Amino acid sequence: MTARFNKWKKNRNGKGKPRDQGTEGNYKSITVTEKSNAMFERYYRAQNLFGADNDTEFSAFLSQLQVILPTAFRITGNRSHALELRAQIERDFIPYIQAAEVDGVLVEPPKPIPWYPGGFGWQMTVPRIALKKSESLKKFHTFLVTETEVGNISRQETVSMIPPLLLDVHPGQRIIDMCAAPGSKTAQILEALHAEDASDGPVDRGLVIANDANLKRACMLVHQTKRLHSPCLLVTHQDAEQMSNVLYPTKPEDPTYGEPARFDRILCDVPCSGDGTIRKNLLIWNDWKIADGLGLHTVQVKIAQRAAVLLQVGGRMVYSTCSFNPIENEAVVAELINSTEGAMQLVDVSDQLPGLIRRPGLPTWKVMRKDGEFVDQYADFMTETTARSHNKYPCSVFPPANAADLHLERCIRIYPQLQNTGGFFVAVLEKIRPLSKRDRKTPQENPADVTPEPVAAIPEPTETEQPSKRVKLDTDEAEVDPAPPTTTSEHPDAKPLKDDPFIFVSGDDPDVESIWKFFELAPGFPRDQFLVRSEASKQRTLYLVSSDIKAVMGIKRNERMRVVNTGIKCFGRNDIENTPCNYRIHSEALPLVYPFLGDARKVKLLHSDLRILLEAAGHVSIDKFSPALSERSAGMDLGCCIGTLDPADAPVGHTMVAPMQFPIWRGVSSLNILLNKKDKDSLQARVFGPNFTVEAEAEPTAAAEKTV
Ligand SMILES: C[S@@+](CC[C@H](N)C(=O)[O-])C[C@H]1O[C@@H](n2cnc3c(N)ncnc32)[C@H](O)[C@@H]1O
């Protein structure tokens, strides 16, 4: 089979220059002539991936790699309308997809992923490209695109959904995503952080630092995660191998002084050779070579080791790759456990995510030299001809002598033939004790609470395994202090970091004062957690951040973290006269602000009112709305108000389950809904689905009649 496509081909770790640049500039037509690669097959056949039944299952594995990858997506689970969206898929799309055909074949509709919580993860066998091109699936594709743009749906590979679920995230935790771009797993982490009701209110849910070494990709991550509207996200751009300490204030009398914090959860979704994505990235059939995995091993170990230092005792780390290669997987995990002298231990997660079909980690593996020879020990790796190129690889690419004691079977391997997915590797680890005496001194830890598990003795290096050939674990805090922030950027659209300062606004600021008064905000909503990116702008926007982020950003030395972005748009100034407050509430912050709003600026809408607002291109005269809304809004001051729609008022046959709120601008004699086109489209489809008719709405329900 021949697959032909255009592709910007970069190194799979997201670093480096695009390869295959021909005369056509950065784009070049690449042809994959055959979905096979002799070295790939020889290497993985020798790894005995499937144990006793290796031959049969290896054939199934190889044939499944030939099949193009299904499409998967998940509904943003923490949103109030997640259930509506699920109902919308079941009601409006499944029956229609069941009747659709692609190339004369009936399409299999999407099915919930059995192990994904809440029925919010979905997979369908139609490949992404067919979904895009097929006329009969156009409606569903448009739905996916619209809902993805507004953040209600994330299109993400099924297997990539596993690591954040196993990270076991809860509100209030401090979390680092070491290699986060483009951000699909960060998004899941944020959803979990905002999932349950927490006593700390909707804003202070904890902290997620999403980091990526590549600034261009970090900017992509900002774009991706913006849709999730979390005030707890701090996007940074550092080399994760030397990720800086995050200083937290420890002296109440001096908020600018801080000490290194330790984190509850750390995700290391490291750069990898990516051969688990071969069903989607067909170029890997052409390009696969053993040097890729060998070359990434040291970086992967260093990122995991740095994460171990930043993790608090009792904290959980998830290490993952989309590679089948044990050198990037079990070998890294084994070196992490051994180099921390057993302070990091694998957790048995076999009872988690029931329904996920998985295979255990490999107890041992074979190492192949670049010349294609398998070798059993480091000395053989370093022959005369290979010494120069192999010298940079540490001895930890080989199975350690104590491999059998490390519980590597607790690692999770996902193969494509198990449940028609990509390939993936996940290891869940816990830090059971400090890594060093210095580590013990960190402010949040209480080592007395942790009973260390006895661990197997770390093997002495053999004659050929010189200590210099190990990846050194660096637990010294003082050493980790990367270069100061740069003003240069790899991304053409990314602004130089120093041009966009983050300036905190005092809670006594006159603008904040006018907002609080106008919207009658209750005391529980934080008043001193706003920052601006530019003081001068007439279009001043107040960005809301969590108290953790404010604390971290108040410490000068934390500038070395290289913050790319933080905060969500909360209040935006409109340059309008004759209003007691010319700030509006941004729709992305409304779910956070709404519980604290007084009644002064709330207006109740009927479905007919919402329809008029959504269908209009701009302002609509107040007298065009239902009498109740016209009367209520005519008596209000000019400025932003919040429209609410109640499920109790929903017409028969509607699936609306939760109240909805929208920012509206009350003009001199008109109303205008403050949503962008995409948000309007999404809302329109959700509220006025195909089963809804204008006639049904013409008779307002009894509850709606009472509206004032
Ligand atoms: C597998 S991808 C991460 C995917 C991401 N977790 C997600 O789910 O969307 C690996 C990322 O690591 C980044 N990276 C590579 N080397 C790095 C390093 N030394 N430190 C931090 N990030 C690095 C790459 O830019 C790339 O975005």
The ligand as an SDF file (V2000), in Angstrom:
LIG
                    3D

 27 29  0  0  0  0  0  0  0  0999 V2000
    5.4740   13.6950   23.8450 C   0  0  0  0  0  0  0  0  0  0  0  0
    5.4870   15.4020   23.6760 S   0  0  0  0  0  0  0  0  0  0  0  0
    4.4180   15.8840   24.9690 C   0  0  0  0  0  0  0  0  0  0  0  0
    2.9590   15.7570   24.6410 C   0  0  0  0  0  0  0  0  0  0  0  0
    2.0630   16.4170   25.6730 C   0  0  0  0  0  0  0  0  0  0  0  0
    2.3160   15.8830   26.9910 N   0  0  0  0  0  0  0  0  0  0  0  0
    0.5950   16.2620   25.3380 C   0  0  0  0  0  0  0  0  0  0  0  0
   -0.0200   15.3150   25.8220 O   0  0  0  0  0  0  0  0  0  0  0  0
    0.0460   17.0790   24.6090 O   0  0  0  0  0  0  0  0  0  0  0  0
    7.0400   15.8110   24.2800 C   0  0  0  0  0  0  0  0  0  0  0  0
    7.2600   17.3150   24.4670 C   0  0  0  0  0  0  0  0  0  0  0  0
    8.5030   17.4600   25.1470 O   0  0  0  0  0  0  0  0  0  0  0  0
    9.0970   18.6650   24.7370 C   0  0  0  0  0  0  0  0  0  0  0  0
   10.5210   18.5550   25.1130 N   0  0  0  0  0  0  0  0  0  0  0  0
   11.5370   17.9650   24.4580 C   0  0  0  0  0  0  0  0  0  0  0  0
   12.6510   18.0240   25.1900 N   0  0  0  0  0  0  0  0  0  0  0  0
   12.3280   18.6610   26.3360 C   0  0  0  0  0  0  0  0  0  0  0  0
   13.0400   19.0460   27.4930 C   0  0  0  0  0  0  0  0  0  0  0  0
   14.3340   18.7660   27.6260 N   0  0  0  0  0  0  0  0  0  0  0  0
   12.3880   19.7060   28.4590 N   0  0  0  0  0  0  0  0  0  0  0  0
   11.0690   19.9990   28.3500 C   0  0  0  0  0  0  0  0  0  0  0  0
   10.3520   19.6710   27.2760 N   0  0  0  0  0  0  0  0  0  0  0  0
   10.9690   19.0010   26.2880 C   0  0  0  0  0  0  0  0  0  0  0  0
    8.8260   18.7330   23.2590 C   0  0  0  0  0  0  0  0  0  0  0  0
    8.8720   20.0660   22.8080 O   0  0  0  0  0  0  0  0  0  0  0  0
    7.4240   18.1250   23.1850 C   0  0  0  0  0  0  0  0  0  0  0  0
    6.4640   19.1330   23.1710 O   0  0  0  0  0  0  0  0  0  0  0  0
  1  2  1  0
  2  3  1  0
  2 10  1  0
  3  4  1  0
  4  5  1  0
  5  6  1  0
  5  7  1  0
  7  8  2  0
  7  9  1  0
 10 11  1  0
 11 12  1  0
 11 26  1  0
 12 13  1  0
 13 14  1  0
 13 24  1  0
 14 15  1  0
 14 23  1  0
 15 16  2  0
 16 17  1  0
 17 18  1  0
 17 23  2  0
 18 19  1  0
 18 20  2  0
 20 21  1  0
 21 22  2  0
 22 23  1  0
 24 25  1  0
 24 26  1  0
 26 27  1  0
M  CHG  2   2   1   9  -1
M  END
$$$$
